[in-house]
Amino acid sequence: MNEYVSFPFIMHFLRTYKDKNNLYFLVQYIKGMELFDVMREIGLLNTYDSQFYIASLLLCIEYLHTNLIIYRDIKPENIMIDCEGYMLLIDMGTAKFLKK
């Protein structure tokens, strides 16, 4: 799916490796925390932060839908907040291509 997804708010997939027993995914390192942990640590988000993260998430979903990809696992555990406060959507494992 990497060749179809290149967006600043979506974690970058770099490549895979495989040995006899395992398949490994090399992905972008994101220094930060899951949105779930951020909310647990600081409590409920204020209005500005909520609007910022929802708008960022909507941009991600719009980008994916424009590329005929459906993301089916939106939850705070699949949204990383990096050290600068920007969100990145992670875990494309349940995403599917929409058939034309």
Phi, psi and omega per residue, in radians:
M1 nan -0.273 -3.081
N2 -0.998 -0.669 -3.117
E3 -1.192 -0.244 -3.138
Y4 -1.781 -0.239 -3.034
V5 -2.135 2.011 3.054
S6 -2.576 1.621 -3.058
F7 -2.493 2.446 -3.046
P8 -1.061 -0.438 -3.102
F9 -1.787 0.289 3.083
I10 -2.168 2.270 -3.109
M11 -0.978 2.379 -3.122
H12 -1.491 2.262 3.029
F13 -1.622 2.257 -3.073
L14 -1.730 -0.930 3.114
R15 -3.005 3.057 3.083
T16 -2.056 2.709 3.017
Y17 -2.289 2.696 -3.118
K18 -2.528 2.472 2.969
D19 -2.144 -2.871 -3.089
K20 -1.042 -0.625 -2.985
N21 -1.983 -0.312 -2.974
N22 -2.368 2.748 3.001
L23 -2.047 2.256 -3.084
Y24 -2.002 2.454 3.097
F25 -1.934 2.221 3.030
L26 -1.746 2.042 -3.099
V27 -2.212 2.916 3.096
Q28 -1.006 2.373 3.036
Y29 -1.404 2.240 3.113
I30 -2.047 1.917 3.094
K31 -1.403 1.911 -3.098
G32 2.905 -2.690 -3.083
M33 -2.422 2.766 3.014
E34 -1.159 2.588 3.094
L35 -0.977 -0.631 3.112
F36 -0.996 -0.799 3.139
D37 -1.237 -0.629 3.095
V38 -1.063 -0.798 -3.126
M39 -1.173 -0.599 3.090
R40 -1.200 -0.631 -3.091
E41 -1.328 -0.761 -3.061
I42 -1.851 -0.076 -3.121
G43 1.553 -2.860 -3.141
L44 -1.061 2.536 3.115
L45 -1.322 2.562 3.066
N46 -1.310 3.020 -3.055
T47 -1.040 -0.789 -3.108
Y48 -1.080 -0.841 -3.133
D49 -1.097 -0.740 3.113
S50 -1.050 -0.795 3.140
Q51 -1.118 -0.694 -3.138
F52 -1.110 -0.823 -3.108
Y53 -1.246 -0.655 3.086
I54 -1.139 -0.746 3.118
A55 -1.097 -0.738 3.107
S56 -1.095 -0.746 3.120
L57 -1.119 -0.724 3.097
L58 -1.079 -0.658 3.081
L59 -1.099 -0.709 3.104
C60 -1.083 -0.862 -3.104
I61 -1.120 -0.709 3.094
E62 -1.067 -0.765 3.118
Y63 -1.049 -0.836 -3.131
L64 -1.099 -0.777 -3.137
H65 -1.127 -0.629 3.079
T66 -1.065 -0.551 3.122
N67 -1.681 0.300 3.085
L68 1.040 0.669 3.086
I69 -2.054 2.307 3.121
I70 -1.862 2.128 3.083
Y71 -1.640 2.140 -2.969
R72 -2.029 0.414 -3.082
D73 -2.509 0.892 3.141
I74 -1.342 2.068 3.072
K75 -2.833 2.767 -3.086
P76 -1.005 -0.480 3.129
E77 -1.251 -0.283 3.132
N78 -1.843 0.305 3.058
I79 -2.173 2.042 3.098
M80 -1.660 2.493 3.011
I81 -1.910 2.064 -3.086
D82 -1.379 3.098 -3.046
C83 -1.154 -0.250 3.091
E84 -1.719 -0.007 3.084
G85 1.650 0.076 3.111
Y86 -1.564 2.606 3.129
M87 -1.654 2.614 3.015
L88 -2.333 2.293 3.096
L89 -1.390 2.278 -3.128
I90 -2.135 3.061 3.035
D91 1.084 1.365 3.118
M92 -1.534 0.255 -3.046
G93 -1.054 -0.519 -3.135
T94 -1.803 0.061 3.115
A95 -1.199 2.557 -3.132
K96 -2.333 2.566 3.008
F97 -1.354 2.371 3.092
L98 -1.433 2.271 3.122
K99 -1.332 2.407 -3.120
K100 -1.252 nan nan
